[in-house]
Amino acid sequence: MPKVYVTDRAGLEKALDIRPELKLMQIITDAGMDELLALCGGVCSCGTCHVHVDEKFMLALAPMDADESGVLAASSHRQANSRLSCQIRMSDELDGLRVTIAPED
């Protein structure tokens, strides 16, 4: 089964099964990784599902839209590889994706 690898803020990595019908945020929260708050429930309005994506996977993701960029603009931890996990729709093609949960603002 395809996997996504999520590193928490303590540096511990967890391998999670990719479920193509879900967003990355749902996969992470369903796995009980409570550092990813996802307070808005995935509607791209709070930034509490901010992750840093391994740079070799950035081009495999759908481009960031203006709403996502606007939410990330408020984060003091935004990097070139920042994304909101609620905006990453999972697929088998993302097998091996690695992300790190961003620090809290």
Backbone as CSV, one residue per row, in Angstrom:
resi,resn,N_x,N_y,N_z,CA_x,CA_y,CA_z,C_x,C_y,C_z
1,MET,0.844,-1.179,0.000,0.000,0.000,0.000,0.894,1.248,0.000
2,PRO,0.566,2.265,-0.796,1.350,3.512,-0.824,1.360,4.190,0.545
3,LYS,2.482,4.830,0.859,2.674,5.452,2.168,3.034,6.928,2.032
4,VAL,2.680,7.676,3.090,3.160,9.035,3.289,3.891,9.007,4.625
5,TYR,5.007,9.731,4.715,5.830,9.742,5.919,5.727,11.123,6.552
6,VAL,5.232,11.144,7.788,4.977,12.392,8.488,5.893,12.478,9.700
7,THR,6.648,13.565,9.780,7.536,13.803,10.917,6.882,14.819,11.833
8,ASP,6.808,14.469,13.118,6.203,15.393,14.078,7.231,16.417,14.555
9,ARG,6.819,17.293,15.438,7.702,18.371,15.902,8.860,17.870,16.756
10,ALA,8.751,16.664,17.282,9.837,16.073,18.066,10.839,15.336,17.173
11,GLY,10.543,15.274,15.867,11.434,14.609,14.931,11.142,13.134,14.725
12,LEU,10.019,12.651,15.259,9.649,11.255,15.077,8.831,11.094,13.801
13,GLU,9.217,10.135,12.982,8.546,9.898,11.705,7.565,8.749,11.838
14,LYS,6.416,8.921,11.222,5.371,7.891,11.226,4.966,7.626,9.779
15,ALA,4.902,6.355,9.400,4.448,5.959,8.062,2.943,5.750,8.113
16,LEU,2.226,6.428,7.229,0.769,6.328,7.185,0.339,5.857,5.801
17,ASP,-0.717,5.054,5.764,-1.246,4.582,4.484,-1.910,5.734,3.738
18,ILE,-1.633,5.823,2.449,-2.302,6.804,1.591,-3.693,6.267,1.259
19,ARG,-4.686,7.106,1.461,-6.054,6.787,1.048,-6.441,7.858,0.035
20,PRO,-6.433,7.504,-1.249,-6.590,8.494,-2.313,-7.828,9.373,-2.232
21,GLU,-8.856,8.946,-1.533,-10.063,9.757,-1.458,-9.947,10.883,-0.431
22,LEU,-8.865,10.927,0.327,-8.740,11.895,1.421,-7.676,12.945,1.163
23,LYS,-7.789,14.023,1.908,-6.736,15.045,1.943,-5.690,14.592,2.966
24,LEU,-4.485,15.080,2.815,-3.405,14.727,3.731,-3.776,15.067,5.175
25,MET,-4.426,16.189,5.404,-4.838,16.594,6.747,-5.668,15.503,7.418
26,GLN,-6.599,14.910,6.685,-7.462,13.868,7.243,-6.667,12.621,7.605
27,ILE,-5.721,12.260,6.770,-4.898,11.078,7.032,-4.083,11.280,8.306
28,ILE,-3.505,12.467,8.454,-2.683,12.753,9.634,-3.537,12.783,10.901
29,THR,-4.670,13.470,10.865,-5.504,13.555,12.073,-6.146,12.201,12.399
30,ASP,-6.541,11.445,11.387,-7.100,10.113,11.635,-6.075,9.191,12.295
31,ALA,-4.790,9.446,12.061,-3.727,8.626,12.648,-3.435,9.045,14.091
32,GLY,-4.128,10.076,14.573,-3.950,10.497,15.956,-2.768,11.417,16.192
33,MET,-2.230,11.989,15.142,-1.117,12.936,15.301,-1.715,14.300,15.654
34,ASP,-1.876,14.533,16.952,-2.625,15.692,17.412,-1.869,17.021,17.343
35,GLU,-0.610,17.005,16.936,0.107,18.268,16.724,-0.495,19.052,15.562
36,LEU,-1.097,18.345,14.644,-1.747,18.978,13.499,-3.190,19.276,13.916
37,LEU,-3.449,20.516,14.305,-4.729,20.864,14.920,-5.901,20.855,13.947
38,ALA,-5.706,21.368,12.745,-6.766,21.391,11.728,-8.058,21.998,12.277
39,LEU,-7.947,23.135,12.914,-9.074,23.759,13.605,-10.239,24.127,12.700
40,CYS,-9.967,24.514,11.467,-11.060,24.925,10.578,-11.705,23.746,9.863
41,GLY,-11.188,22.547,10.090,-11.785,21.363,9.487,-11.457,21.172,8.022
42,GLY,-10.486,21.904,7.523,-10.052,21.694,6.145,-10.597,22.659,5.124
43,VAL,-11.043,23.840,5.563,-11.593,24.808,4.612,-10.609,25.927,4.264
44,CYS,-9.332,25.700,4.565,-8.269,26.633,4.152,-8.447,28.021,4.758
45,SER,-8.709,28.061,6.079,-8.893,29.375,6.689,-8.100,29.609,7.960
46,CYS,-7.396,28.580,8.481,-6.751,28.804,9.780,-5.242,28.589,9.788
47,GLY,-4.715,27.762,8.938,-3.276,27.515,8.894,-2.768,26.526,9.921
48,THR,-3.657,25.903,10.713,-3.201,24.979,11.747,-2.902,23.577,11.219
49,CYS,-2.926,23.409,9.913,-2.532,22.133,9.299,-1.296,22.327,8.415
50,HIS,-0.521,23.360,8.723,0.688,23.732,7.987,1.736,22.623,8.084
51,VAL,2.262,22.227,6.919,3.343,21.248,6.864,4.440,21.775,5.935
52,HIS,5.628,21.236,6.120,6.735,21.480,5.202,6.923,20.203,4.389
53,VAL,6.846,20.334,3.084,6.902,19.204,2.163,8.340,18.997,1.707
54,ASP,8.772,17.738,1.686,10.089,17.420,1.138,10.159,18.014,-0.266
55,GLU,11.201,18.761,-0.516,11.292,19.536,-1.758,11.209,18.698,-3.021
56,LYS,11.628,17.437,-2.982,11.563,16.634,-4.202,10.134,16.267,-4.584
57,PHE,9.172,16.525,-3.694,7.766,16.243,-3.992,6.969,17.494,-4.357
58,MET,7.570,18.655,-4.265,6.819,19.899,-4.486,6.173,19.944,-5.870
59,LEU,6.871,19.517,-6.896,6.323,19.572,-8.251,5.246,18.520,-8.495
60,ALA,5.183,17.506,-7.640,4.159,16.459,-7.785,2.805,16.913,-7.233
61,LEU,2.798,17.990,-6.458,1.564,18.493,-5.861,0.873,19.479,-6.795
62,ALA,-0.433,19.575,-6.657,-1.168,20.616,-7.392,-0.643,21.974,-6.941
63,PRO,-0.611,22.946,-7.837,-0.099,24.270,-7.458,-0.924,24.901,-6.334
64,MET,-0.257,25.717,-5.534,-0.911,26.441,-4.463,-1.786,27.543,-5.054
65,ASP,-2.999,27.692,-4.520,-3.852,28.778,-5.001,-3.698,30.006,-4.097
66,ALA,-4.339,31.094,-4.464,-4.202,32.367,-3.748,-4.720,32.276,-2.314
67,ASP,-5.791,31.521,-2.092,-6.327,31.387,-0.730,-5.316,30.712,0.195
68,GLU,-4.743,29.627,-0.267,-3.747,28.915,0.539,-2.534,29.799,0.796
69,SER,-2.078,30.476,-0.220,-0.934,31.369,-0.062,-1.233,32.479,0.944
70,GLY,-2.450,32.994,0.915,-2.842,34.040,1.845,-2.844,33.564,3.285
71,VAL,-3.328,32.365,3.514,-3.324,31.809,4.873,-1.883,31.597,5.338
72,LEU,-1.042,31.046,4.472,0.349,30.799,4.846,1.142,32.091,5.047
73,ALA,0.706,33.168,4.414,1.401,34.452,4.571,1.388,34.934,6.021
74,ALA,0.415,34.486,6.798,0.310,34.892,8.202,1.224,34.075,9.115
75,SER,1.872,33.046,8.592,2.714,32.177,9.416,4.148,32.693,9.468
76,SER,4.685,32.742,10.665,6.096,33.122,10.814,7.018,31.948,10.468
77,HIS,6.435,30.782,10.185,7.224,29.596,9.850,7.072,29.202,8.384
78,ARG,6.561,30.108,7.565,6.409,29.802,6.143,7.785,29.664,5.498
79,GLN,7.890,28.632,4.674,9.097,28.379,3.896,8.678,28.148,2.448
80,ALA,9.658,28.039,1.567,9.360,27.798,0.157,8.600,26.484,-0.047
81,ASN,8.772,25.543,0.871,8.114,24.241,0.752,6.902,24.111,1.683
82,SER,6.364,25.212,2.150,5.181,25.199,3.013,3.918,24.933,2.216
83,ARG,3.048,24.120,2.796,1.723,23.871,2.238,0.759,23.626,3.395
84,LEU,-0.525,23.806,3.111,-1.562,23.418,4.055,-1.967,21.994,3.700
85,SER,-1.914,21.110,4.684,-2.214,19.698,4.383,-3.667,19.493,3.977
86,CYS,-4.544,20.448,4.303,-5.941,20.339,3.870,-6.093,20.598,2.374
87,GLN,-5.044,21.087,1.740,-5.098,21.378,0.311,-4.340,20.356,-0.534
88,ILE,-3.835,19.322,0.110,-3.099,18.271,-0.606,-3.996,17.045,-0.722
89,ARG,-4.527,16.831,-1.907,-5.355,15.647,-2.162,-4.415,14.482,-2.452
90,MET,-4.591,13.412,-1.697,-3.694,12.278,-1.812,-4.043,11.405,-3.013
91,SER,-3.014,10.774,-3.555,-3.166,9.835,-4.667,-2.043,8.813,-4.573
92,ASP,-2.215,7.707,-5.239,-1.178,6.673,-5.244,0.132,7.215,-5.819
93,GLU,0.044,8.216,-6.676,1.239,8.805,-7.284,2.109,9.529,-6.256
94,LEU,1.554,9.831,-5.088,2.323,10.518,-4.039,2.966,9.524,-3.069
95,ASP,3.045,8.260,-3.464,3.696,7.250,-2.629,5.096,7.719,-2.264
96,GLY,5.405,7.686,-0.969,6.719,8.106,-0.496,6.800,9.571,-0.094
97,LEU,5.712,10.311,-0.263,5.685,11.719,0.135,6.148,11.859,1.576
98,ARG,6.996,12.855,1.827,7.478,13.139,3.182,7.122,14.575,3.531
99,VAL,6.517,14.727,4.710,6.181,16.054,5.218,6.564,16.138,6.686
100,THR,6.777,17.368,7.134,7.054,17.634,8.544,6.022,18.630,9.031
101,ILE,5.414,18.354,10.166,4.447,19.277,10.746,5.195,20.545,11.168
102,ALA,4.709,21.686,10.678,5.371,22.971,10.946,5.192,23.364,12.408
103,PRO,6.126,24.169,12.933,5.963,24.665,14.309,4.698,25.509,14.426
104,GLU,4.157,25.573,15.626,2.989,26.403,15.887,3.380,27.865,15.844
105,ASP,2.452,28.702,15.362,2.685,30.156,15.395,2.230,30.717,16.708
